[in-house]
Amino acid sequence: MNLQLKRPIIFFDLETTGVDTSKDRIVEISMVKVGVDGSKQVKTRRINPEMPIPAEATAVHGITDEDVKDEPTFRQIAKSLAQFIEGCDFGGFNSNRFDLPVLVEEFMRAGVEVDFKRRKFVDVQNIFHKKEQRTLVAAYKFYCDKELENAHSAEADTLATYEVLEAQIERYGDIGSTVEELAEFSTHGEVVDFAGRIALNDKGEEVFTFGKYKGQKVEDVFRREPSYYAWMMDGDFPLYTKKVITEIRLRIK
């Protein structure tokens, strides 16, 4: 195994009702837990999202309302899922920008506390885009010389992502092989809230990444304009983003 592990890593992929990380829900989740010894545990299951699955989403992953009507909700599996991922780092394909924020939101809705702050996150897509600029299907063909069958099946995509990372470590000597090295290489910038609305500047200070205060310190904005905090809390922002700005707001008080 090319990947050097100090603790297990979870490669995961989600199929969802859409692409809005704050509103859309998981309809299928697949996780491959890779142990320090290279052993693999695969868990895949469908989830009732408690909302209709739009036709556009079904056209991508093939999962319909009928397919999930008798499946458990995320709330029902949240505790067992939290136990499965306890003490693990994470890997995925476009996971830092999409899958991870969606997963965090689902745990928060379910009221299950999962500490993601101590985890490392390896985004295989970011490594691929920095090196080759293509999609997962092309990455699988390029690195593994295989055709990706059942693309947009959560389990097929998850297993392919792990294989691609193994091939990337072997091909590129400068990306490292530990989770720490890979996480650093595959991260576009250090975000604070997973959805990427709050990030750290070069001084390690929280700054906004969007809107009229883009690039400005969150603390400074909240001190100068307290109503901006209220606007965000009332707005359509992810729950975890609201948790982060609340922590900052309480800190400056």
C-alpha positions as CSV (number, residue, x, y, z in Angstrom):
1,M,0.0,0.0,0.0
2,N,1.5,3.4,-1.1
3,L,-0.7,5.4,1.4
4,Q,1.0,5.7,4.8
5,L,-1.5,5.8,7.6
6,K,-1.2,6.7,11.3
7,R,-4.9,6.0,11.8
8,P,-7.7,4.7,9.6
9,I,-9.0,6.9,6.7
10,I,-12.6,6.9,5.4
11,F,-13.0,7.4,1.7
12,F,-16.6,8.4,1.1
13,D,-19.1,9.5,-1.6
14,L,-22.6,10.8,-1.4
15,E,-25.5,10.8,-3.7
16,T,-27.9,13.6,-2.8
17,T,-31.1,15.4,-3.7
18,G,-29.2,18.3,-5.2
19,V,-26.1,20.4,-5.0
20,D,-27.0,23.0,-2.3
21,T,-24.9,22.0,0.7
22,S,-27.1,23.8,3.2
23,K,-30.5,22.4,1.9
24,D,-30.1,19.2,0.0
25,R,-30.0,15.8,1.7
26,I,-28.2,12.5,1.3
27,V,-30.0,9.6,-0.5
28,E,-27.1,7.2,-0.6
29,I,-23.8,7.1,1.3
30,S,-20.8,4.8,0.7
31,M,-17.8,4.6,2.9
32,V,-14.6,2.6,2.6
33,K,-12.6,2.5,5.8
34,V,-9.0,1.7,5.1
35,G,-7.1,0.5,8.1
36,V,-3.4,1.2,9.0
37,D,-2.7,-2.4,7.8
38,G,-4.4,-1.8,4.5
39,S,-7.6,-3.7,5.3
40,K,-10.9,-2.4,3.9
41,Q,-14.4,-2.2,5.3
42,V,-17.1,-1.1,2.8
43,K,-20.4,0.2,4.0
44,T,-23.0,1.4,1.5
45,R,-26.7,2.2,2.2
46,R,-29.5,4.3,0.9
47,I,-31.2,6.9,3.0
48,N,-34.7,8.4,3.1
49,P,-34.0,12.1,2.6
50,E,-37.4,13.1,4.0
51,M,-38.0,15.3,0.9
52,P,-38.8,14.6,-2.8
53,I,-35.8,13.7,-5.0
54,P,-35.9,16.0,-8.0
55,A,-35.9,14.5,-11.5
56,E,-32.7,16.2,-12.3
57,A,-31.0,14.4,-9.4
58,T,-32.5,11.1,-10.3
59,A,-31.1,11.5,-13.8
60,V,-27.6,11.7,-12.4
61,H,-27.6,8.9,-9.8
62,G,-30.7,6.8,-10.8
63,I,-32.3,6.8,-7.3
64,T,-36.0,7.6,-7.0
65,D,-38.4,8.4,-4.2
66,E,-39.7,4.8,-4.5
67,D,-36.2,3.4,-4.0
68,V,-35.7,5.1,-0.6
69,K,-39.3,5.3,0.8
70,D,-38.6,2.3,3.2
71,E,-35.0,3.2,4.0
72,P,-34.0,4.8,7.3
73,T,-33.5,8.5,7.7
74,F,-30.1,10.0,8.4
75,R,-31.2,10.7,12.0
76,Q,-31.8,7.0,12.5
77,I,-28.4,6.0,11.4
78,A,-26.4,9.0,12.6
79,K,-25.1,7.5,15.9
80,S,-23.9,4.3,14.4
81,L,-22.3,6.2,11.5
82,A,-20.6,8.5,14.0
83,Q,-19.1,5.4,15.7
84,F,-17.9,4.0,12.4
85,I,-16.0,7.2,11.5
86,E,-14.7,7.9,15.0
87,G,-10.9,8.6,15.0
88,C,-10.6,8.5,11.2
89,D,-9.3,10.9,8.6
90,F,-11.3,11.4,5.4
91,G,-10.7,11.2,1.7
92,G,-12.9,11.8,-1.3
93,F,-13.3,13.2,-4.8
94,N,-14.5,16.9,-4.6
95,S,-15.2,16.0,-1.0
96,N,-13.9,19.2,0.6
97,R,-16.2,21.4,-1.4
98,F,-19.3,19.2,-1.4
99,D,-19.5,15.9,0.3
100,L,-17.9,17.0,3.6
101,P,-20.1,20.1,4.1
102,V,-23.3,18.0,3.3
103,L,-22.2,15.3,5.8
104,V,-21.5,17.9,8.5
105,E,-25.0,19.4,8.0
106,E,-26.7,16.1,8.2
107,F,-25.0,15.3,11.6
108,M,-26.0,18.7,12.9
109,R,-29.6,18.3,11.8
110,A,-29.6,14.9,13.6
111,G,-28.2,16.5,16.8
112,V,-25.2,14.1,16.8
113,E,-21.9,15.8,17.7
114,V,-19.0,14.8,15.6
115,D,-15.7,16.6,16.0
116,F,-14.3,17.1,12.5
117,K,-11.7,19.7,13.6
118,R,-9.1,17.1,14.5
119,R,-9.4,15.2,11.2
120,K,-7.4,15.5,8.1
121,F,-9.2,15.8,4.7
122,V,-7.6,14.5,1.5
123,D,-9.4,15.7,-1.7
124,V,-8.3,13.4,-4.5
125,Q,-9.9,15.7,-7.1
126,N,-7.8,18.7,-6.0
127,I,-4.6,16.6,-6.4
128,F,-5.9,15.5,-9.8
129,H,-6.8,19.0,-11.0
130,K,-3.5,20.4,-9.8
131,K,-1.7,17.6,-11.8
132,E,-3.9,16.7,-14.7
133,Q,-7.2,18.8,-14.9
134,R,-9.8,16.1,-15.6
135,T,-12.9,14.2,-14.1
136,L,-13.1,11.0,-12.0
137,V,-13.9,8.9,-15.0
138,A,-10.8,10.3,-16.8
139,A,-8.7,10.1,-13.7
140,Y,-9.6,6.4,-13.2
141,K,-8.6,5.7,-16.9
142,F,-5.5,7.8,-16.7
143,Y,-4.1,6.5,-13.4
144,C,-5.5,3.0,-13.2
145,D,-5.9,2.2,-16.9
146,K,-9.5,1.0,-16.3
147,E,-12.9,2.0,-17.4
148,L,-15.1,3.2,-14.5
149,E,-18.3,1.2,-14.7
150,N,-21.4,2.3,-12.9
151,A,-20.2,5.9,-12.6
152,H,-22.4,7.9,-10.2
153,S,-22.9,4.8,-8.1
154,A,-21.7,5.9,-4.7
155,E,-19.8,2.6,-4.1
156,A,-18.2,2.5,-7.5
157,D,-17.1,6.1,-7.2
158,T,-15.8,5.6,-3.7
159,L,-13.7,2.5,-4.5
160,A,-12.4,4.2,-7.7
161,T,-11.3,7.3,-5.6
162,Y,-9.2,5.1,-3.3
163,E,-7.6,3.4,-6.3
164,V,-6.8,6.7,-7.9
165,L,-5.2,8.1,-4.8
166,E,-3.0,5.0,-4.5
167,A,-1.9,5.5,-8.1
168,Q,-1.3,9.2,-7.6
169,I,1.0,8.5,-4.6
170,E,3.0,6.1,-6.8
171,R,3.1,8.5,-9.8
172,Y,3.9,11.8,-8.0
173,G,6.9,11.9,-5.7
174,D,6.2,15.5,-4.5
175,I,2.7,15.0,-3.0
176,G,3.7,12.8,-0.2
177,S,2.2,9.6,1.1
178,T,1.0,10.4,4.6
179,V,-2.5,11.8,5.2
180,E,-1.0,15.0,6.6
181,E,1.1,15.6,3.4
182,L,-1.8,14.7,1.1
183,A,-4.3,16.8,3.0
184,E,-2.0,19.8,2.8
185,F,-1.4,19.3,-0.9
186,S,-5.1,18.8,-1.8
187,T,-6.4,21.7,0.2
188,H,-7.1,24.9,-1.7
189,G,-6.9,27.1,1.4
190,E,-7.6,26.6,5.0
191,V,-11.3,27.0,5.5
192,V,-12.9,27.2,8.9
193,D,-16.6,26.2,8.2
194,F,-16.3,23.4,5.6
195,A,-18.7,25.3,3.3
196,G,-15.9,27.7,2.6
197,R,-17.6,30.9,3.7
198,I,-15.0,31.6,6.4
199,A,-11.3,31.0,5.9
200,L,-8.0,31.8,7.6
201,N,-5.7,34.5,6.1
202,D,-1.9,34.2,6.2
203,K,-2.0,35.4,9.8
204,G,-4.4,32.7,10.9
205,E,-7.3,35.1,11.3
206,E,-10.9,34.3,10.3
207,V,-12.0,36.2,7.2
208,F,-15.0,36.2,5.0
209,T,-14.6,34.6,1.5
210,F,-17.8,36.1,0.0
211,G,-19.9,39.2,-0.3
212,K,-19.2,42.8,0.4
213,Y,-16.8,42.0,3.3
214,K,-14.8,39.4,1.3
215,G,-11.2,39.3,2.7
216,Q,-12.1,41.2,5.9
217,K,-11.7,39.8,9.4
218,V,-14.9,38.4,10.8
219,E,-14.2,39.9,14.2
220,D,-13.8,43.4,12.7
221,V,-17.0,43.2,10.7
222,F,-19.0,42.0,13.7
223,R,-17.6,44.7,15.9
224,R,-18.3,47.4,13.3
225,E,-21.7,46.0,12.1
226,P,-23.4,43.7,14.6
227,S,-26.4,43.4,12.3
228,Y,-24.3,41.5,9.8
229,Y,-24.1,38.6,12.3
230,A,-27.9,38.7,12.7
231,W,-28.3,38.8,8.9
232,M,-26.2,35.6,8.5
233,M,-28.0,33.8,11.3
234,D,-31.4,34.6,9.7
235,G,-30.1,33.8,6.2
236,D,-29.8,30.6,4.2
237,F,-26.3,29.6,5.4
238,P,-25.3,26.1,6.5
239,L,-25.8,25.2,10.2
240,Y,-22.1,24.7,10.7
241,T,-21.3,28.1,9.3
242,K,-23.7,29.6,11.8
243,K,-22.1,27.7,14.5
244,V,-18.6,29.0,13.6
245,I,-19.7,32.7,13.4
246,T,-21.6,32.3,16.7
247,E,-18.3,31.0,18.3
248,I,-16.5,34.1,16.9
249,R,-19.3,36.4,18.1
250,L,-19.2,35.0,21.6
251,R,-15.4,35.2,21.7
252,I,-15.4,39.0,20.9
253,K,-18.1,39.6,23.5
